[in-house]
Amino acid sequence: MLETQVLIVGAGPVGQMAALLLARQGVQSIIVDRRQTRLTAPKAHAVNSRTLEICETAGISAEKVRTTGAPPDEAGWVRFVSTLTGAQFGHLPYERQQDDVKDLTPFPLSNIAQPDFEELLETELASCPQVTLLRGTECTSVTETADGVIASLAPTEAGPEKVSCRYAIAADGANSPIRSALGIGLEGPEGLQHNVMIHFEADLRPLVADRPGILYFLFEPDAQGALIAYDQGKTWVLMHGFDPATTSPDTFDDATCISLIKKAVGADLPDVQIKNVGPWTMCAQVAERYRAGRIFLAGDAAHRFPPTGGLGLNTGIGDAQNLAWKIAAVESGWAGETLLDSYETERRPVAQINTEQSLENAGKMFDLFAALYGADPEKTRERFDAMCKDPAVFPELAPAIELQRPHFDSLNLQLGYRYVSDAVIGAAPVDRSAPIDISRYVPSTQAGAILPHQWVQKDGETESLLSLIPMDRFTLLAGPDGGEWAERVKAFTTPIALLVEGLDFEINPGWHGFTDLPDQGALLIRPDRHIAQRYASVCSAEQLSNDLTSLLSHKEKELLHGSRA
């Protein structure tokens, strides 16, 4: 029987990121995946600013992700067209990929095909002795014991059949067998739309040279859907809706798919290679629970979004970060096990908000198709042909396209959420009924918020404040008159980093302008860079101990040298 600290089921981006983050904090893990190799279908492509911040902490350069993916000048637009080469009804920018967003985040969103992103993760994992990756190995069951989990494995070749671990993370996909075995249900609608994904290779760059983009929404009635340009010179996907009541997924053979692609492109293509074809069903669901004892759900196993918004992979990476630091803290002995309860408390509301937004985006897109086609199905072709000749004669079209703008500009969803849990002190309640402007991100140092990016000077160099925050401990970020915090930090056995503005770094627009705190104040930052507590002045060591005891769910752990918390 193999033994490890954490078993991770699923070697997709969420499972691999969880293993990598755990390894960076000294925690061993085994990843098992039933597939012998990585999936080759491109799937997700948007790696947003928050995910890139997490990549940096895990040792994967955001610049490497950016240069591996599609260049912004090719992937910076969403276009609404009859066909790829036909009439264009409108276009919108795709997220904020240019340098002008760097006052808000050091890492603009990148577009990279999921297999390429996974390759970056797996390459980094190969250098981590704490991680063992077992491909071609299915996890058939997980059983909780008094102090851990026993997992049964079914390797396709000779290999281990049992794993003993402290915790298990189910990152085994949208149809998670582990979630089902645990009896955890899903909340939200399913069967919203049936689609086929057609992954093909063709050099279409010459056809889009004068209107590059990452997404092309197609309104040709015989080939409606979307073309995704992962690499304009090679890798494309056609997403096409179908009715399973009248069309079997089996009808999408290579010949049918090539015919659909040619209609979608609007031109004859002599060299098209079909790589993958697969049906999928749009859902908008979140797991009822994220935890069953020592077994946790993460990524698509915990939430299934419509693809409208590019939020699925990114939400899953956030799950991995949240769970990894908490498991590491417990395993390192400076947190109590009940800290792990806050994983569901913090991450499930994020998934609910992102599910609702993805569903709203999908609804607006359905409305756009309806506005274009009109109310009378028998006149769809006539109306469509007239619109292709002169879109201006249909005034309802432009406003319907403009309504899609938030769908492709969601920086506030990426960076503006706050946690409210026992792992945060003083967090104001979040009003879920209040409308969210998903595009307008206003940096905040409220308790529970993500520490905002600011350019700072350190040792004569300009860098992001975020890069100064270690991932394996809490950090006290203190104002220029906060030198007394050093004495407080020295009193602790729990690892705490101290950074004093004016001594360790210099910030513009100054400490007060950034934090709205006095110069003796401080922000207590968690390892995941969320703000755990705000201090208006230097507190006593006992008060800081009480706060950490609360945040880390300690019952008996000694936090102060020579005393018991």
N, C-alpha and C positions, 0 to 999 in steps of 0.2 A: 504494500500500500504506500502510495506517495503521501508525503505530508508537506503542507505549506500553510502560510498564514491566510491567504485569500485565494479562492478559486473563482475564476472569471469564465463564464460560459458565453462564448461569442467573441470572435476575433475581428469584428467590425471596428469602425473608428472609436466607438464609445468604449468597447472592451479593451482595445489596445491603449487608449488614452488613460483609462483607469489604471491599468498595469504600469504604465510609464510614470504616472504621478505617484503611485504607491512606491515604486522603485526609487524615485528621487527622494523619498522620505524614509528609505531603509526598510520597506515592507516587501516581503517575498510574495510572489503570486504565480499561479499556473493558469494559463489561458487554454481552454479547449474549444475546438471548433470542428463541426462534423465535416466541413469541406476540406478537401486536400489542398486547394489553392484559394487565393483571393478571388472574389467575384470580379468579372471583367466588365460587366455592365456599368456605365458611368454613374447612374443614380444621382446622388446629391452633388451639387457643384458650389453652392454658396458657403464660404467659410467666413463668418462675420468677425467684427472687431473684437468682441469678447472672446470668441474662440481663439483668435490669433494671440490675444493676451495670454490665454492659458497655454497655448503652444509654446510661447516664449518661456514660461515657467518650467515647462516640461523638457526644455532643451532643444526644441525645434524652432528654428529661426522663422519668424513671420516673413522675412524677405525671401527665404527659400520657398515657402509656400507660394508666395506671390509670383516668383519667377518660374516656378514649375507649372503654374496655371496659365489661364488665358490672359494676355495683356489687356489692361484697362481700355486701351483705344479700340480693341476689338469687342470687349465684353461690357461696354459701358451703356448700352441702350436696350430698351425693350421696344419692339416694333409690332404694330397692329396692321396686318397685311392681308390681301386676298390670298396670295401665295408668296413664296419666298421671293420670286422675281416679278410678282404682279403689283397691283395698285397698293399704295401705302395710305392707310386711313389716319395714322397718327403715330407718335412715338414719345416715349418718356425715358428719362435717365434711369439707369439701373443702380440703385443705391449710390453711395458717395465713395467712389473709388479713387478720387484724385487727392492731391496733397492739400487742398484747401480744407479738408476735414481734420487735419492733424492738430488743430487747436483743441479738438474734442477727443481724439483718439490717436495714438501713434501709429495705429495699424488700420488703414482703410480695408474694407471688405475685399476678399480675393475670390476669384472663380477658379476652382480646381476640381477636376473629375474625381469622384470618390476613390476609385482604385489608385490614382496617383497620390492622393492624400494618405490612404492607408499604407502605401509603400513607404512614404516618409516616416510614418509612425513605426512600421515594422523594422525599417533600417535602424532607427534609433533604439528600438527594443533589443535588437541583436547585440548591442553593446552593454546591456544591463544584465549582470549576473543574477539579479534577484528575480528575473522573469524566465519562465519556461513556457514555450508555445508548442502545443500539441495539436497539429492539424490532423484531419481524418479521424477525429475522436469525438464521438457523440456522448453527451451527458444524458443518461437515461433516467436518473432520479437523484434527488437531493433530500437528505433526511437530517433533521436537526437533532443533535444530541445535547447532553447536559452542558457541555462546554465548547461545542463546535458544530460542524456539519460533516457528514459523510456523503460523498457523491459516488454514484456508480457510473462507470464509463464503458463505452463499447467502441474500442479502437478497430479500425478497418484492417490493421496489421497488428502484429504482436506489440503489446504495450500495456501500460498499467490499467487495471480494471476498477480500482478504488482510489479515491483521494480523501484524505482527512485534512480539514482546514478549520480555521477559526470562523471565517465568514465566507459567504458565497454571493457573487454579484451575477444576476441574470441579465446579460446584455445580448440575449438570443433572439432579438428581432420582434417585428410587429405581431407575429403569430406565436409568440414565446411559449414553448412547451412547459417551461418551468412555471410561468405565471398560471397556466391552465392547471398544472398539477397541484399548485398551492391553493387553487380555488379562488383566485383573485379575479373578480370581474372587471369589466370596462364600463365606464359611463360615457354616454354620448352617442350620436348617430353613426351608423355604418351603412354601407351600400349606397353612398351618396352619388357615385358615378362609377361606371365600369370603363376601364381604359385598357389599351394595349400599348406596351412600350416596345418600340422598334429601334434597336441600336444598330446603326449602320456606319460604314466608312465610305467617304467620298470627299473629294476635294471640291468644296463649294465656295472657297474663298473668292475666286474670280466673279462669282455671281452676286456676292454681297459687298464687293469692294467699295461701292458708293453708299452703302447703308449697313455698316457692321452692327452687330448686336449679339447679345447672349440668348435672348428669347424672341421668337417670332410667333406671335399668335395668328393662327391661320383661320380665315373665315370662308374659304372655298367650301361650299356645302358638301361636296363629295370627299373632302379630305380635311375637315375641320379638326382643330387641335392646336398643337404647338410644336415647333421645332426648337431644340436646344442645341446651341453651338458650343460644345465643350472645346473643340479645336476646329476652327473653320476649314482648315486644310485637310482634316481627316475624320474627326469623331463627332458624330451627330446622333441625336435621338428624336424620333417622331413620337409624340404622345397623341393617341387618337382614341376618341370615345366610341363605344359601341354598345348595343343593347343585347345582353345575353339571352333575352327572350326570343330574339330573331336571328342572332348571329353567334355561332359557336366560336370560342377562342381558337379552336383547331383550324378554322378557315384561314387563319393568318399564316399561310405558308410563305416561302420566299417569293414566289411569283406575285402573290397578292400584296405582300409588303412592298415590293419594288414598284408595283403599279401605284400604290398609295403614295409612296415617296415622290414619284414623278409628278403626281397631281399636286402634292403639297409644295413642291419646288416650282412647278409651273414651267418645267423645261425637261427635255429629254436628257437623260444621264447615261452615258455609255458604260460607266464603271462604278457600280454600286455593289458593295459587299455587305450582306446581312450578317451581323455578328451575334445578336441575341434578340429573341422575341419573347415577351412575357406579359400575360394579363395581370392587372392589379385593380383593386377596388378602393376608391377614396373613402376614408373614414375620418371622423373627428372625435377621438376617444381618449380618455385618460383612465389609468388604472385606479380602482377604488382604494387600493392601498399600495404603498411602495415598499413595505417591509413585512416579512413574516418571520419574526424572531431574528435569526442571524442571516437570513437570506433577503437580498435587496434586489429590486427591479431598477433598471437604468436604461436610458435611451428608448428605442422603439418598443421595447418590452413594457415600458411604463406609459408611453403616450404615442398615439398614432394620428398624425396631422395630415390634412390635405397639403400637397406640395406648394400651394399658393402662399408664398412668403419665405420659403427657404429656411424654415425654422426647426425642422426635425433634427437634423444632425447637430446643429448648434445647441439646441436645448439639451440633447443627450450629452454633449461634451461638458456642459454646465453641471449636469448630474454627476458625471465622473469626477469633476473637480471637487464638488461639495462633499461627496461621499469619501473620496480618497483621503482628504486631510483629516476627516473625523476618525476614520478607521486607523490612520497612522497615529493620531493623537492617543487613541485608546490603547493601541498596541505598544506605544512608547511609554505608557504609564502616566502621562500627564493629563488624561481626561477619563471621566467615568463613562461606562457603557451607555448610560441614558442620553449622552450627547448624540448618539446615533438616531434617537427619535426625531431630532430636528431635521434630519435629511428629508423625510416626507413633508414635515411642516413647512419647510422652506421651498423645496423644489416642486411639489405638486401644484401650488398656486401659480407658479411660473408656467407650468405646462398647461394649466387651465386657461390662462390668459392667452398664451400662444395658440392654443387650439381654437379658441373663440375668434382670434384675429385671422387665423388661416381660413376658418370657415366663412368669416365675413368677406375675406378677399375672394374666395371661391364664388360666393354668392354674387358679388359685384361683377365678376367675370362672366357668370351665367347671364346676368342682366345685360351685359355688353353684347353678347351674342344675340340675345333676344331683341335688343334695340336694332341691331343690324339686320336681322332676318325679318323683323316685323311680326305681326300677330297672325297673319294668314299663311299657313304652311304651303298652300298651293301657289303662292306668289313669291316664295322665298327666292327662287332662282331669278325671276324677273327683277325683283328688288335688288338682289345682290349684283346682277350685271349692270343695272343702272348706277348703283353706288360706285362700282369700279370705274365707270366712265367719268363720273363727277360726284365725288363725296360731298361737295359743298351743298348739293341740293337736299341733303338729309341733315338738317341742323341738330337733330338729337344725338348724332354720332359723336361729335367733339366733346360735349359735356360727359357723355358716358365713358369716354376714354380718360378724361381728366379725373374722374372719380377713382380710377385705378392707381393714381399717383402714390397714396400711402402704402399700397401693396409692395411698391418697389423703393420705399424710403422709410426704413423702420429702425433708425438708430436708437430711438428711445426704448423700443422693445429690447434691443440688444444690450443697452447699457443703463437704462433708467429704472430697472426694477429694484425693489427693496425687500429684504427679508424681515419678517416679524416672527420671532420664535424665542425660545428660552436661551438660544445661543446668541442673542442680541439684547442689550440693555437699553431701555428707553426708546425703543422704536415706536413711532406713531402708527396707529392702525392704518391699513390700506383700505380705502373705500372702493370695493370692487364694482359698485354701481356707477361710479363716476366715469365719464368718458375719458379715454386715453388718446392724447395726440401722439401717435406712435412715431411720428417723424421728428418732433421737436424735443431733443434731448437737452435738458438743463442740468449741468453737473451739480451734484449735491454732496455734502458731507454729513447728511443726516445719519443717525444710527440705522444700520441695516442696508444702507446704500453701498454700491461699489465705489471704492476710493477713486475719485476722478483723476484722469490724466492731467498733469501739468508739466510743462517743460521746466526743468530745474538745472541749476549749475552745480556741478560736483567735481572738485579737483580740476577746475578749468574747462571741463567738458559739459556740453549740453546733452541731457538725456531725460527720459520720461521718469517722473516720480515713481511710476509703477515698477520700474526696473530695480528700485532700491528695496522693495519689500520682499523679504525671504518667504519661501513657501512652506518652511518646516517649523514655523514658530509664530507667535504673536509679535506685533511690532507696536511700540509706542512712538507715534509721530508727534513730537513736541514743538511748541513755539519757541521763539528766540530767548525767552526768559525761563525756559523750562529745564535748566540744568539740574535742578533738584530731583528731577525724575530719575537721574542716574542712581541715586541712593536707594530709591524705591526698587528699581530693577535688580540691583545687586542682592536684595534680600530674598530673591526668589529662586527656588529650584526649577520651576517651570521655565523653559527657554523663552526669553523675551528679548527682542532686539530694540534698541533705542536709537532714534534718529532725531537730532535737534536742528531745527531750521536756523540758519546762520552759522552753524558749526559744522554739520555734516552735509548740508546742502543749502542752496539759496533759491527761493521761489519768488516768482513774479506773477501775481500782483501783491506779494507779501503774505505773511501768515494770516492776518486778520481777513484780508480780502479773499483768501482761499477757503478758510474754515469758519469765519464769523465767530472766532474764539479769541479770548485775551491771549497775550503773549506768554502767559504761564500755562495756558491750556494744552491739551493733547488729544489726539485721536488714538484709540486702541484699535489696531487693524488685525483682523484674523488672517490665517494663512491663505485663505482664498481671496484676500483683498477686499472683503466686505468690512464695513465699519462696525465694530462690536460695541463701542461706547464712546461718548464724548465727555471730556473733562474740561471745565472752565478754569480750573486751577490745579496745582499739585496736591494730590490727595495723600492720605497716610498709606503706609505699607499695608496696614490692616484692611483699609477700604479697598485697595487694589486687590488684595488677597480674596476678600469677600466677592468682589466682582468676578474674578477669574474662577473662583469656586462655583459661582452661579453659571457662568458661561460654559464651563467645561464639565458641568454635571458631576463635580467631585462630591464624594460622601466621606471618604477617609483620607484622601491623598494629602500629604504634607506639601504645601506650596511655599511656605516661608521657612527659611533656615531656622531651625531651633524652635519651631512652633507648629501647631496643628491647625489647619484651616477649619 
